[in-house]
Amino acid sequence: MELSWINKTRVSLVMGLGILMIGVWAWPMVSPGDPYALVRSSNLTFVQMITLVLLALVTGMVAYFLAWPYGREMAVLAVPAGLSIWAMRSGQMGTMTQAAPDASSRLALYHSLMLEPFFWLVVVLAGMVGVRWATRLKPCPVFEFEKLHPTPKASSPTTILGAIAASLAVAHLTISAFAQGPEISSGPVSTQPANAQIVFAVFMAFGLSAFVIRTWFGMDFLWPFLSTALLYLVGILIYGRSSGMSHVAEAFPGVCFITPLLSITPIQIVALGAIGAVAGYWSSIRYQYWRLHEVHG
């Protein structure tokens, strides 16, 4: 699939739809009373949670027809694009940790966020289900690039576990390298990065993960995407130990973190990671196409 100007327009329309329907129109549902507070699922009632999931499903279906005949490939970007607006309007983790000066209160904060990314995961998956339902209503034609590069499927549990482990490793290393705030000279800690830095770091982290998974494991972007929530959970379990948290809380300002991963909010890692995973997946296909046709003639 060439990213021609018409396909770029389709991608823009799909992401614009998600931004309008979820990022703007549904914002009052999740908007925290305090503008510096986090956007989190606990701001929603149960009815609002169900409403958001259904809205994501409808958004995926509408995006499919909007991007026709490439709806199956492009429409998955709609919901994470909308959630990305919420992610950017959310308060920062640095603000939350400044309000939790001691180790016990910070541990309580992170433990309350452990399952948070899995809700946003469900919302994005609902959009993907909407795309799948739309394909049954009006199947997409089979294109030449699909014949040359069919959507791979997981071959075994061992392959799946290996792919997820590789995705977690690549994403963690990339976030640790790029999600950096202003440097301080008093110790090996990271500070709160700006939102633009978080966007770049998370997008690149799961873009590289999806590229690796598609190129070396022959699997699609679903597995790096699922790794977004898992990485956040594992990060809290590993780095949220009382000893390390106590050291940072006692020796450094409130905007300092033992790892850059803990400076990212759950909705940021899921929404931005989903977009990065899709981009990395298609980048791998383009790379393999280039190797096949340019290198080998």
Salt bridges, closest charged atoms under 4 A:
GLU2 OE2 - ARG286 NH1 3.42
GLU73 OE2 - ARG72 NE 3.52
GLU146 OE2 - ARG72 NH2 2.14
